[in-house]
Amino acid sequence: MINTQSPTSGQTAVVIGGGIVGVCCALYLQREGHRVTLIDPQAPGDSTAKWSCGQMAVSEVIPLSKPGILKKIPGWLLDQKGPLALRPSALPGILPWFLRFVACARHSRIVDIANEMATLTHHVYEDYAPLLERCADKTLMGERPIIEVFDTPQGLAQEGPHRELRRSLGFKSEVLDRAAIADLEPALAGKFSHGLLFPDWRAVSDTQGFIAALTQSFIDQGGVRVRGQVRAIDENADRASGVTLVSGERYPADHVVIAAGTGSRQFFSQIGGSVPLAGIAGYQVLLPHSGVEVRHSVIYADGGFCFAPMTRGLQIGGTIEFSGPDAEPNFKRADIILEKARKILPQLQLDDVEYGIGYRPFLPDTKPVIDRSARLSNVFLAFGHGQLGLTLGATTGRLIADLVAERPPAQDLTPFSARRFAFT
């Protein structure tokens, strides 16, 4: 069955993936005059970014790999209650990815990656501004900064080199003492004496609502969102001619964007090249009626999780797990988060508690792919954002629109090429 859209000005584009990156790509293409179809099997807002802390983490440019990380792997295998765990059953399959990951732990490599990521994150707010301007709800992006707290002065001191690197890249942070933490976050009064304030970070009012609102704006401006699963990209010579859904329905297109997170792996044989994309599980707990007022999004560094106040409740999460592809979720990790959170805030109410999981699409260097397919010249790649999908959604959308329009992007996209792994 062929689906035809009513003719309007501009060319047609199909975006595969309706999460935050996909919808931002669709909106930016729409701004260019393209007739855009957005395809995703889930309802708007029901994506990986829904189960995130909702932060615009503009200075989180330092890769997940850190010096000495290889020594920590045995501990991850033994301690399944830690903030970062590795299932023993996943180790054989993920070992090649891990070797590339560990290769990024050199200081020089960390500095390079941080510099490259900063070229993207410095533009987060200006790239979101025109998209949010068209949304009816003007409170989607919060105004308050983010707080990070530590159990000990040693924990804060360990962040010193990272703070200095971020400062050198133009990002701000302020040290907080016991009184400052209590003033900013009364619920934590007397519980922490060491912290940081990130004045250039923000948090969205609700991760699910944020994506849903942007999706509705896309539809209100004439975009089409299809709830379905893409089976394959249709080809004609060295170009894509559209996509075919599992249902058999076809959507012709002049351009195709792959922005499906971990689901992008399905299309790797078609795009050409080898991209080591892994899905790393992030667990979250939502308390719709927590009984505690948390004013800011608060990162608990030593606990490895975050308190994220949202309009739909208090979300608590951030612990991650290398579990391997197609592994069943282990919601005991969500219980671990909740147990740790109640030690800090024992008054938390657990009525109607909801568990969630998002599979973060990570590449070994924790940088995304923003590129054009090596094999199909009108297919564009926007995936692998790891824990920064929400942060980099709009910036990625703008850059993909530049690539589609054959404009030189404002940022150098060489560090985000899909082909960068061919030589490592």
Solvent accessible surface area in square Angstrom, and as a share of the most:
residue,aa,sasa,rsa
1,M,169,0.75
2,I,92,0.47
3,N,42,0.22
4,T,113,0.66
5,Q,50,0.22
6,S,84,0.54
7,P,120,0.75
8,T,82,0.48
9,S,94,0.61
10,G,45,0.43
11,Q,89,0.40
12,T,21,0.12
13,A,0,0.00
14,V,1,0.01
15,V,0,0.00
16,I,9,0.05
17,G,5,0.05
18,G,3,0.03
19,G,16,0.15
20,I,8,0.04
21,V,15,0.09
22,G,0,0.00
23,V,0,0.00
24,C,0,0.00
25,C,0,0.00
26,A,0,0.00
27,L,3,0.02
28,Y,19,0.07
29,L,0,0.00
30,Q,26,0.11
31,R,133,0.48
32,E,74,0.33
33,G,32,0.31
34,H,25,0.11
35,R,56,0.21
36,V,4,0.02
37,T,0,0.00
38,L,0,0.00
39,I,2,0.01
40,D,19,0.10
41,P,55,0.35
42,Q,81,0.36
43,A,36,0.28
44,P,52,0.33
45,G,1,0.01
46,D,54,0.28
47,S,29,0.19
48,T,49,0.29
49,A,10,0.08
50,K,21,0.09
51,W,21,0.07
52,S,21,0.13
53,C,24,0.15
54,G,2,0.02
55,Q,24,0.11
56,M,0,0.00
57,A,9,0.07
58,V,6,0.03
59,S,1,0.01
60,E,65,0.29
61,V,2,0.01
62,I,10,0.05
63,P,2,0.01
64,L,39,0.19
65,S,0,0.00
66,K,56,0.24
67,P,81,0.51
68,G,41,0.39
69,I,8,0.04
70,L,105,0.52
71,K,174,0.74
72,K,106,0.45
73,I,21,0.11
74,P,75,0.47
75,G,36,0.35
76,W,31,0.11
77,L,46,0.23
78,L,156,0.77
79,D,72,0.37
80,Q,57,0.25
81,K,123,0.52
82,G,10,0.10
83,P,60,0.38
84,L,26,0.13
85,A,0,0.00
86,L,0,0.00
87,R,44,0.16
88,P,83,0.52
89,S,98,0.63
90,A,7,0.05
91,L,52,0.26
92,P,101,0.64
93,G,67,0.64
94,I,16,0.08
95,L,84,0.42
96,P,89,0.56
97,W,16,0.06
98,F,3,0.01
99,L,110,0.55
100,R,67,0.25
101,F,0,0.00
102,V,32,0.19
103,A,51,0.40
104,C,11,0.06
105,A,11,0.09
106,R,139,0.51
107,H,135,0.60
108,S,69,0.44
109,R,57,0.21
110,I,6,0.03
111,V,41,0.23
112,D,70,0.37
113,I,1,0.00
114,A,0,0.00
115,N,64,0.33
116,E,40,0.18
117,M,5,0.02
118,A,4,0.03
119,T,59,0.34
120,L,1,0.00
121,T,2,0.01
122,H,86,0.39
123,H,48,0.21
124,V,1,0.00
125,Y,81,0.31
126,E,109,0.49
127,D,5,0.03
128,Y,1,0.00
129,A,53,0.41
130,P,32,0.20
131,L,3,0.02
132,L,30,0.15
133,E,127,0.57
134,R,141,0.52
135,C,5,0.03
136,A,109,0.84
137,D,66,0.34
138,K,137,0.58
139,T,95,0.55
140,L,9,0.05
141,M,34,0.15
142,G,24,0.23
143,E,142,0.63
144,R,129,0.47
145,P,29,0.18
146,I,0,0.00
147,I,0,0.00
148,E,21,0.09
149,V,1,0.01
150,F,5,0.02
151,D,74,0.38
152,T,59,0.34
153,P,70,0.44
154,Q,115,0.51
155,G,11,0.11
156,L,27,0.13
157,A,70,0.54
158,Q,135,0.60
159,E,36,0.16
160,G,30,0.28
161,P,96,0.60
162,H,36,0.16
163,R,68,0.25
164,E,89,0.40
165,L,26,0.13
166,R,21,0.08
167,R,146,0.53
168,S,71,0.46
169,L,31,0.15
170,G,52,0.50
171,F,10,0.04
172,K,135,0.57
173,S,31,0.20
174,E,85,0.38
175,V,88,0.50
176,L,11,0.05
177,D,85,0.44
178,R,124,0.45
179,A,73,0.56
180,A,32,0.25
181,I,1,0.00
182,A,28,0.22
183,D,109,0.56
184,L,46,0.23
185,E,0,0.00
186,P,64,0.40
187,A,20,0.16
188,L,4,0.02
189,A,52,0.40
190,G,50,0.48
191,K,88,0.37
192,F,11,0.05
193,S,31,0.20
194,H,48,0.21
195,G,0,0.00
196,L,0,0.00
197,L,20,0.10
198,F,4,0.02
199,P,33,0.21
200,D,33,0.17
201,W,4,0.02
202,R,63,0.23
203,A,20,0.16
204,V,4,0.02
205,S,27,0.17
206,D,11,0.05
207,T,0,0.00
208,Q,58,0.26
209,G,29,0.28
210,F,0,0.00
211,I,0,0.00
212,A,34,0.26
213,A,25,0.20
214,L,0,0.00
215,T,1,0.01
216,Q,93,0.41
217,S,5,0.03
218,F,0,0.00
219,I,68,0.35
220,D,105,0.54
221,Q,58,0.26
222,G,63,0.60
223,G,7,0.07
224,V,58,0.33
225,R,40,0.15
226,V,22,0.13
227,R,157,0.57
228,G,16,0.16
229,Q,81,0.36
230,V,3,0.02
231,R,134,0.49
232,A,35,0.27
233,I,5,0.03
234,D,26,0.13
235,E,67,0.30
236,N,105,0.54
237,A,95,0.73
238,D,85,0.44
239,R,106,0.39
240,A,5,0.04
241,S,39,0.25
242,G,0,0.00
243,V,0,0.00
244,T,10,0.06
245,L,6,0.03
246,V,91,0.52
247,S,93,0.60
248,G,28,0.27
249,E,34,0.15
250,R,73,0.27
251,Y,9,0.03
252,P,57,0.36
253,A,9,0.07
254,D,51,0.26
255,H,18,0.08
256,V,0,0.00
257,V,0,0.00
258,I,1,0.00
259,A,6,0.05
260,A,31,0.24
261,G,21,0.21
262,T,28,0.16
263,G,38,0.36
264,S,0,0.00
265,R,93,0.34
266,Q,86,0.38
267,F,4,0.02
268,F,30,0.12
269,S,102,0.66
270,Q,33,0.14
271,I,1,0.00
272,G,22,0.21
273,G,59,0.57
274,S,84,0.54
275,V,11,0.06
276,P,26,0.16
277,L,12,0.06
278,A,12,0.09
279,G,16,0.15
280,I,0,0.00
281,A,0,0.00
282,G,0,0.00
283,Y,0,0.00
284,Q,1,0.00
285,V,0,0.00
286,L,7,0.03
287,L,0,0.00
288,P,42,0.26
289,H,112,0.50
290,S,12,0.08
291,G,66,0.63
292,V,21,0.12
293,E,122,0.55
294,V,14,0.08
295,R,92,0.34
296,H,13,0.06
297,S,4,0.03
298,V,1,0.00
299,I,34,0.17
300,Y,26,0.10
301,A,35,0.27
302,D,70,0.36
303,G,6,0.06
304,G,22,0.21
305,F,5,0.02
306,C,5,0.03
307,F,4,0.02
308,A,2,0.02
309,P,44,0.27
310,M,20,0.09
311,T,113,0.65
312,R,52,0.19
313,G,12,0.12
314,L,6,0.03
315,Q,0,0.00
316,I,0,0.00
317,G,0,0.00
318,G,21,0.20
319,T,7,0.04
320,I,9,0.04
321,E,0,0.00
322,F,1,0.00
323,S,6,0.04
324,G,13,0.13
325,P,100,0.63
326,D,148,0.77
327,A,27,0.21
328,E,137,0.61
329,P,49,0.31
330,N,46,0.23
331,F,74,0.31
332,K,147,0.62
333,R,3,0.01
334,A,0,0.00
335,D,65,0.34
336,I,25,0.13
337,I,3,0.01
338,L,14,0.07
339,E,87,0.39
340,K,53,0.22
341,A,0,0.00
342,R,100,0.37
343,K,154,0.65
344,I,18,0.09
345,L,0,0.00
346,P,87,0.54
347,Q,88,0.39
348,L,4,0.02
349,Q,88,0.39
350,L,61,0.30
351,D,82,0.42
352,D,104,0.54
353,V,58,0.33
354,E,72,0.32
355,Y,74,0.28
356,G,4,0.04
357,I,32,0.16
358,G,2,0.02
359,Y,68,0.26
360,R,13,0.05
361,P,14,0.09
362,F,5,0.02
363,L,0,0.00
364,P,2,0.01
365,D,5,0.03
366,T,18,0.10
367,K,4,0.02
368,P,1,0.00
369,V,0,0.00
370,I,1,0.00
371,D,18,0.09
372,R,61,0.22
373,S,5,0.03
374,A,63,0.49
375,R,111,0.40
376,L,1,0.00
377,S,41,0.26
378,N,3,0.01
379,V,0,0.00
380,F,2,0.01
381,L,2,0.01
382,A,1,0.01
383,F,3,0.01
384,G,0,0.00
385,H,9,0.04
386,G,7,0.06
387,Q,92,0.41
388,L,14,0.07
389,G,13,0.13
390,L,10,0.05
391,T,1,0.01
392,L,0,0.00
393,G,0,0.00
394,A,0,0.00
395,T,1,0.00
396,T,0,0.00
397,G,0,0.00
398,R,41,0.15
399,L,0,0.00
400,I,0,0.00
401,A,2,0.02
402,D,14,0.07
403,L,27,0.14
404,V,10,0.06
405,A,41,0.32
406,E,128,0.58
407,R,99,0.36
408,P,125,0.78
409,P,37,0.23
410,A,85,0.66
411,Q,18,0.08
412,D,97,0.50
413,L,23,0.12
414,T,97,0.57
415,P,27,0.17
416,F,0,0.00
417,S,22,0.14
418,A,9,0.07
419,R,108,0.39
420,R,40,0.15
421,F,11,0.04
422,A,71,0.55
423,F,181,0.75
424,T,111,0.64
